[in-house]
């Protein structure tokens, strides 16, 4: 109980520190045009620094909305959206891999059993759709989803693709706000969210059709397997015919 309380206090203090830093940057930092000129001069190095900072900041519990806003302020809408989305996916994949290959037992002990059981039940044939849904409607917190799916048998490919699709609407909307387009952010979020939901639905239909084809193939193979020799007399007859 003491360790849990201390952990909550540390997380709250860290979050408060990041909020204060963000407020200070807004009130006393350089203006957005100056920062954009810096990033433009940095070129590819600026992209790499942003992606690395995004990935590390998520591990340090920096709120992702703030990082997405920063992507819009630094790089504009198109480039900022791509980089923010890539940063979110990369940060999620790092936590997924840490849970799977580095700290499996430690994370399993800390993650609530209810959450582990729920995510394990979603990691089967509908894994991609499950990840998309949890990103679009985050009933389970972002980092819990990353670590929790890392503890399951889910493959990395549907996890990465589902994270990208499901994170797209909110990421683009926040990047748009950061780039100065708050007046159309809701429309953009709605449009990208609809597109992500349609893609997830198409994947579900494809998965069901593939599963149905596999089931039919299994049913066709069963009569062939049963048509072979079933007792010693039949086996002798088959050998005689051969």
C-alpha positions in Angstrom: 0.0 0.0 0.0 2.8 2.4 0.9 4.6 1.7 -2.4 1.5 2.3 -4.4 0.9 5.6 -2.6 4.5 6.7 -3.2 4.2 5.8 -6.8 1.0 7.9 -7.2 2.8 10.8 -5.5 5.8 10.5 -7.8 3.6 10.4 -10.9 1.5 13.4 -9.8 4.7 15.4 -9.0 6.2 14.5 -12.4 3.0 15.5 -14.2 2.8 18.7 -12.3 6.4 19.5 -13.2 5.7 18.9 -16.9 2.6 21.1 -16.8 4.6 23.9 -15.1 7.3 23.6 -17.7 4.7 23.8 -20.5 3.1 26.9 -18.9 6.5 28.6 -18.6 7.4 27.8 -22.2 4.1 29.3 -23.4 4.5 32.5 -21.3 8.2 33.1 -21.5 9.5 30.9 -24.3 10.3 32.0 -27.9 7.4 32.7 -30.2 6.2 29.9 -32.6 7.6 31.5 -35.7 11.1 31.6 -34.2 10.9 28.0 -33.1 9.7 26.9 -36.6 12.7 28.7 -38.1 15.0 26.7 -35.8 13.4 23.4 -36.8 13.5 24.4 -40.5 17.2 25.1 -40.2 17.8 21.8 -38.4 16.3 19.8 -41.3 16.3 16.0 -40.8 18.1 16.4 -37.5 15.1 18.2 -36.2 12.8 15.4 -37.1 15.1 12.8 -35.4 15.3 14.9 -32.2 11.6 15.4 -32.1 10.9 11.6 -32.5 13.5 10.7 -29.9 12.2 13.4 -27.5 8.6 12.2 -28.1 9.5 8.6 -27.4 11.4 9.4 -24.2 8.8 11.9 -23.0 6.0 9.3 -23.1 8.1 7.0 -21.0 8.5 9.9 -18.5 4.7 10.3 -18.4 4.6 13.6 -20.4 1.0 13.9 -21.7 0.8 13.0 -25.4 -1.6 15.8 -26.3 1.2 18.3 -25.3 3.6 16.5 -27.6 1.2 16.5 -30.4 0.5 20.2 -29.9 4.2 20.8 -30.0 4.5 18.9 -33.3 2.0 21.3 -34.9 3.7 24.3 -33.5 7.2 23.1 -34.6 6.5 21.6 -38.0 3.1 22.8 -39.2 0.1 20.6 -40.0 1.2 18.0 -42.6 4.7 17.3 -41.4 3.7 17.8 -37.8 0.9 15.2 -38.0 3.2 12.7 -39.6 5.9 13.1 -37.1 3.5 13.2 -34.1 1.8 10.0 -35.3 5.1 8.3 -35.9 6.3 9.4 -32.4 3.1 8.0 -30.8 3.4 4.7 -32.6 7.1 4.4 -31.8 6.6 5.2 -28.1 3.8 2.6 -27.9 6.0 0.0 -29.7 8.8 0.6 -27.2 6.5 -0.1 -24.3 5.0 -3.1 -26.1 8.5 -4.6 -26.6 9.7 -3.8 -23.1 6.7 -5.7 -21.6 7.3 -8.6 -23.9 11.1 -9.0 -23.9 12.6 -7.0 -21.0 10.4 -6.7 -17.9 7.5 -9.1 -18.5 7.2 -10.4 -15.0 7.6 -7.0 -13.3 5.0 -5.4 -15.5 2.6 -8.4 -15.1 2.8 -7.9 -11.3 2.0 -4.2 -11.5 -0.7 -4.3 -14.2 -4.2 -4.9 -12.7 -5.3 -8.5 -13.3 -8.7 -7.2 -14.7 -6.9 -5.2 -17.4 -4.5 -8.1 -18.3 -7.5 -10.5 -18.7 -9.4 -8.0 -20.8 -6.5 -7.3 -23.1 -5.7 -11.0 -23.4 -9.2 -11.7 -24.6 -8.8 -9.1 -27.3 -5.5 -10.3 -28.7 -6.9 -13.1 -31.0 -8.2 -12.9 -34.6 -9.7 -9.4 -34.1 -6.5 -7.9 -32.7 -6.3 -5.0 -35.1 -9.9 -3.9 -34.6 -9.5 -4.2 -30.8 -6.4 -1.9 -30.9 -8.2 0.6 -33.1 -11.2 0.7 -30.8 -9.0 1.2 -27.7 -7.2 4.0 -29.3 -10.3 5.7 -30.6 -12.2 5.3 -27.3 -9.5 4.9 -24.6 -11.5 3.0 -21.9 -8.1 1.6 -20.9 -5.2 4.1 -20.5 -2.7 4.4 -23.3 0.3 3.1 -21.5 -1.7 0.2 -20.0 -2.7 -0.8 -23.5 0.9 -0.8 -24.7 2.3 -2.8 -21.8 -0.8 -5.0 -21.5 -0.8 -6.2 -25.1 3.0 -6.8 -24.8 2.1 -9.4 -22.2 -0.2 -11.2 -24.6 0.5 -13.2 -27.7 -0.5 -10.4 -30.0 1.8 -9.9 -33.0 3.5 -6.5 -33.3 2.1 -5.8 -36.8 -1.6 -5.4 -35.8 -0.6 -3.6 -32.7 1.4 -1.0 -34.7 -1.2 -0.6 -37.5 -4.1 -0.4 -35.0 -2.2 2.2 -32.9 -1.6 4.3 -36.0 -5.2 4.1 -37.3 -6.8 4.6 -33.9 -4.5 7.5 -32.9 -4.9 9.4 -36.1 -8.0 11.5 -35.4 -6.9 12.9 -32.0 -3.3 13.3 -33.2 -4.3 15.3 -36.3 -6.7 17.4 -34.4 -4.2 18.4 -31.8 -1.4 19.0 -34.3 -3.9 21.3 -36.2 -4.6 23.2 -33.0 -0.8 23.5 -32.4 -0.4 24.8 -36.0 -3.0 27.5 -35.5 -6.1 25.8 -37.0 -8.3 25.3 -33.9 -11.4 26.4 -35.8 -11.4 23.3 -38.0 -9.9 20.8 -35.5 -13.2 19.1 -34.7 -14.1 18.5 -38.3 -10.7 17.0 -39.0 -10.9 14.8 -36.0 -14.4 13.6 -37.1 -13.2 12.9 -40.6 -10.1 11.0 -39.7 -12.0 9.1 -37.0 -14.6 8.0 -39.5 -11.8 6.9 -41.9 -10.1 4.9 -39.2 -13.3 3.2 -38.2 -14.1 2.2 -41.8 -10.6 0.7 -42.2 -11.0 -1.2 -39.0 -14.4 -2.5 -40.1 -13.0 -3.6 -43.5 -10.2 -5.5 -41.7 -12.7 -7.2 -39.5 -14.7 -8.4 -42.5 -11.6 -9.6 -44.2 -10.5 -11.5 -41.1 -13.9 -13.2 -40.8 -13.9 -14.2 -44.5 -10.4 -15.6 -44.1 -11.4 -17.5 -41.0 -14.5 -18.9 -42.8 -12.3 -20.1 -45.7 -10.0 -21.8 -43.3 -12.9 -23.5 -41.5 -14.3 -24.7 -44.9 -10.9 -26.1 -45.8 -10.7 -28.0 -42.6 -14.2 -29.5 -43.1 -13.3 -30.7 -46.6 -10.2 -32.4 -45.3 -12.0 -34.4 -42.6 -13.9 -36.8 -45.0 -10.6 -37.5 -46.7 -8.9 -38.3 -43.4 -11.8 -40.6 -42.4 -11.8 -42.5 -45.7 -8.5 -44.2 -45.0 -8.2 -47.7 -43.4 -9.8 -47.8 -40.0 -9.0 -51.4 -38.8 -6.5 -54.2 -39.5 -8.8 -55.9 -42.1 -9.1 -52.7 -44.1 -5.4 -52.1 -43.8 -4.7 -55.6 -45.3 -7.2 -55.0 -48.1 -5.5 -51.7 -48.9 -2.1 -53.4 -49.0 -3.3 -56.2 -51.2 -4.7 -53.6 -53.7 -1.5 -51.8 -53.7 
